[in-house]
Amino acid sequence: MRSWFVLGVLLLVFILVPFFALEPRVNAMAAALRERPPETGWLALLLASLLALDVALPVPSSVVATLAGFALGFGRGAAVVWAGLMAGCAGGYWLGRAFGEPLARRFVESAQLAGMAASFERWGAWTLVLCRAVPVLAEASVLTAGLLRLSLRRFLAVCALSNLGLAAAYAGVGAYSAKMESFLLAFAGSLILPGIALLWSRLRA
């Protein structure tokens, strides 16, 4: 536990110290972006698409989700994040169900898939809720749900509710950071939220 804590602190220091030094410049760029924002529709589509591809590509989903709230505001940002997360969940479920474990192992380690299968056996569909905010495990859980052929209706219902809470949290942090005119706050929030979820998963294991 101590090693995880030290690693987390070192990682935060390594990432956040340069941002403290560059914060005025980054905030000036963010202010200019808000004064002359890109076409909202295209930006929303881009952010939602990145979130949808997170199941197969190394997309920093927490950063993208927080940026949606920062750039689009709480309401629209949360809607975009929710749509992107739902598309990613549906895609992961389809990949697991249609192509099976060989393809799933291309994205997630075999040990993690086995752990997810055991978690589904114990907790059922609640596994999706427990893993939704945890990096890597979120992707593994939706792929495993497809592998196990979990009821699609139940899968979508559970994902819809858990993604709603996650979208509200990230969009809320992003929108509040925009109100405070601090991109650093948004970036820190995008790291802290999944960090807390990862720590919780380690303590629960």
C-alpha positions as CSV (number, residue, x, y, z in Angstrom):
1,M,0.0,0.0,0.0
2,R,2.9,2.3,0.9
3,S,4.6,1.7,-2.5
4,W,1.3,2.6,-4.3
5,F,1.0,5.8,-2.3
6,V,4.6,6.8,-3.0
7,L,4.2,6.0,-6.7
8,G,1.0,8.1,-6.9
9,V,2.6,11.1,-5.2
10,L,5.6,10.9,-7.5
11,L,3.5,10.7,-10.5
12,L,1.4,13.7,-9.5
13,V,4.5,15.7,-8.8
14,F,6.0,14.8,-12.1
15,I,2.9,15.7,-14.0
16,L,1.6,18.7,-12.1
17,V,4.9,20.7,-11.4
18,P,5.4,21.5,-15.1
19,F,1.7,22.6,-15.2
20,F,2.2,25.0,-12.3
21,A,5.0,26.6,-14.3
22,L,3.0,26.8,-17.5
23,E,-0.4,27.5,-16.0
24,P,-0.5,31.2,-17.0
25,R,0.3,30.4,-20.6
26,V,-2.1,27.5,-20.7
27,N,-4.9,29.6,-19.1
28,A,-4.3,32.3,-21.7
29,M,-4.7,29.7,-24.5
30,A,-7.9,28.4,-22.9
31,A,-9.3,31.9,-22.6
32,A,-8.6,32.5,-26.3
33,L,-10.2,29.2,-27.1
34,R,-13.4,30.2,-25.2
35,E,-13.5,33.6,-26.9
36,R,-13.2,32.0,-30.4
37,P,-14.4,28.5,-29.8
38,P,-14.4,25.9,-32.6
39,E,-17.7,24.8,-34.1
40,T,-19.5,23.2,-31.2
41,G,-20.9,20.3,-33.2
42,W,-17.6,19.2,-34.6
43,L,-15.9,19.5,-31.2
44,A,-18.7,17.5,-29.5
45,L,-18.4,14.8,-32.2
46,L,-14.6,14.7,-31.8
47,L,-14.7,14.3,-28.0
48,A,-17.5,11.7,-28.2
49,S,-15.6,9.7,-30.8
50,L,-12.4,9.7,-28.8
51,L,-14.3,8.4,-25.8
52,A,-15.9,5.7,-27.9
53,L,-12.5,4.5,-29.2
54,D,-11.1,4.3,-25.7
55,V,-11.9,0.6,-25.5
56,A,-9.5,-0.2,-28.3
57,L,-7.0,2.7,-28.3
58,P,-4.9,4.4,-25.5
59,V,-7.2,7.4,-25.2
60,P,-6.8,9.4,-21.9
61,S,-10.6,9.2,-21.4
62,S,-10.6,11.1,-18.1
63,V,-8.8,14.1,-19.7
64,V,-11.1,14.0,-22.7
65,A,-14.2,13.8,-20.5
66,T,-13.1,16.7,-18.3
67,L,-12.2,18.8,-21.4
68,A,-15.7,18.3,-22.6
69,G,-17.1,20.0,-19.5
70,F,-14.4,22.7,-19.7
71,A,-15.2,23.5,-23.4
72,L,-18.9,22.8,-23.7
73,G,-20.2,23.5,-20.2
74,F,-21.8,21.1,-17.7
75,G,-25.0,20.2,-19.6
76,R,-23.7,19.7,-23.1
77,G,-20.4,18.3,-21.8
78,A,-22.1,15.7,-19.7
79,A,-24.3,14.7,-22.7
80,V,-21.3,14.3,-25.0
81,V,-19.4,12.3,-22.4
82,W,-22.3,10.0,-21.7
83,A,-22.9,9.4,-25.5
84,G,-19.2,8.7,-26.0
85,L,-19.0,6.3,-23.0
86,M,-22.1,4.5,-24.1
87,A,-20.7,4.0,-27.6
88,G,-17.5,2.7,-26.2
89,C,-19.3,0.3,-23.9
90,A,-21.5,-1.0,-26.8
91,G,-18.4,-1.4,-29.0
92,G,-16.5,-3.3,-26.3
93,Y,-19.5,-5.6,-25.7
94,W,-19.8,-6.3,-29.4
95,L,-16.1,-7.0,-29.8
96,G,-16.1,-9.5,-26.9
97,R,-19.3,-11.2,-28.0
98,A,-18.5,-11.4,-31.7
99,F,-14.8,-12.2,-31.7
100,G,-14.3,-13.9,-28.4
101,E,-11.3,-14.1,-26.1
102,P,-8.5,-14.1,-28.7
103,L,-9.4,-10.6,-29.8
104,A,-10.1,-9.4,-26.3
105,R,-6.6,-10.4,-25.3
106,R,-5.2,-8.0,-27.8
107,F,-6.6,-5.1,-25.7
108,V,-6.6,-6.6,-22.2
109,E,-4.2,-9.0,-20.5
110,S,-5.5,-12.6,-19.9
111,A,-5.1,-12.3,-16.1
112,Q,-7.4,-9.2,-16.1
113,L,-10.0,-11.0,-18.3
114,A,-9.9,-13.9,-15.9
115,G,-10.3,-11.6,-12.9
116,M,-13.2,-9.9,-14.6
117,A,-14.9,-13.3,-15.3
118,A,-14.6,-14.1,-11.6
119,S,-16.0,-10.7,-10.6
120,F,-19.0,-11.2,-12.9
121,E,-19.6,-14.6,-11.3
122,R,-19.6,-13.1,-7.9
123,W,-21.2,-9.7,-8.5
124,G,-23.0,-10.1,-11.7
125,A,-23.7,-6.9,-13.7
126,W,-22.7,-4.8,-10.7
127,T,-19.1,-5.5,-11.8
128,L,-19.7,-2.9,-14.6
129,V,-20.6,-0.3,-12.0
130,L,-17.7,-1.1,-9.8
131,C,-15.2,-0.9,-12.6
132,R,-16.6,2.0,-14.7
133,A,-14.3,4.6,-13.3
134,V,-11.2,2.4,-12.9
135,P,-8.6,2.7,-15.7
136,V,-8.1,-0.5,-17.7
137,L,-10.7,-2.4,-15.7
138,A,-13.4,-0.3,-17.3
139,E,-12.4,-1.6,-20.7
140,A,-11.9,-5.2,-19.4
141,S,-15.3,-5.3,-17.8
142,V,-17.2,-4.4,-21.0
143,L,-15.2,-6.9,-23.1
144,T,-15.8,-9.6,-20.5
145,A,-19.5,-8.8,-20.5
146,G,-19.6,-9.5,-24.2
147,L,-17.5,-12.7,-23.8
148,L,-19.9,-14.0,-21.2
149,R,-22.9,-12.9,-23.3
150,L,-24.5,-10.9,-20.6
151,S,-28.0,-9.8,-21.4
152,L,-27.7,-6.8,-23.8
153,R,-30.7,-5.1,-22.2
154,R,-29.3,-5.4,-18.7
155,F,-25.8,-4.5,-19.9
156,L,-27.0,-1.2,-21.5
157,A,-29.2,-0.3,-18.5
158,V,-26.3,-0.7,-16.0
159,C,-23.9,1.1,-18.3
160,A,-26.3,3.9,-18.9
161,L,-26.7,4.6,-15.2
162,S,-23.1,4.3,-14.3
163,N,-21.9,6.3,-17.3
164,L,-24.4,9.1,-16.3
165,G,-22.8,9.5,-12.9
166,L,-19.3,9.4,-14.4
167,A,-20.2,11.9,-17.1
168,A,-21.7,14.3,-14.6
169,A,-18.6,14.1,-12.4
170,Y,-16.1,14.8,-15.1
171,A,-18.2,17.4,-16.8
172,G,-18.8,19.1,-13.5
173,V,-15.1,19.3,-12.7
174,G,-14.5,20.7,-16.2
175,A,-17.3,23.2,-16.1
176,Y,-16.2,24.4,-12.6
177,S,-12.6,24.7,-13.8
178,A,-13.7,26.8,-16.7
179,K,-15.7,29.1,-14.3
180,M,-12.5,29.4,-12.2
181,E,-10.5,30.0,-15.4
182,S,-8.0,27.3,-14.4
183,F,-7.1,24.6,-16.9
184,L,-4.7,23.2,-14.3
185,L,-7.7,22.5,-12.0
186,A,-9.4,20.6,-14.8
187,F,-6.3,18.6,-15.6
188,A,-5.7,17.8,-12.0
189,G,-9.3,16.7,-11.6
190,S,-9.0,14.4,-14.6
191,L,-6.2,12.6,-12.9
192,I,-7.5,12.6,-9.3
193,L,-10.9,11.1,-10.1
194,P,-9.6,7.9,-11.8
195,G,-6.8,7.8,-9.3
196,I,-9.3,7.6,-6.4
197,A,-11.2,4.9,-8.3
198,L,-7.9,2.9,-8.9
199,L,-6.9,3.2,-5.3
200,W,-10.3,2.0,-4.2
201,S,-10.1,-1.0,-6.5
202,R,-6.7,-1.9,-5.0
203,L,-8.0,-1.6,-1.4
204,R,-11.0,-3.8,-2.3
205,A,-8.9,-6.5,-4.0
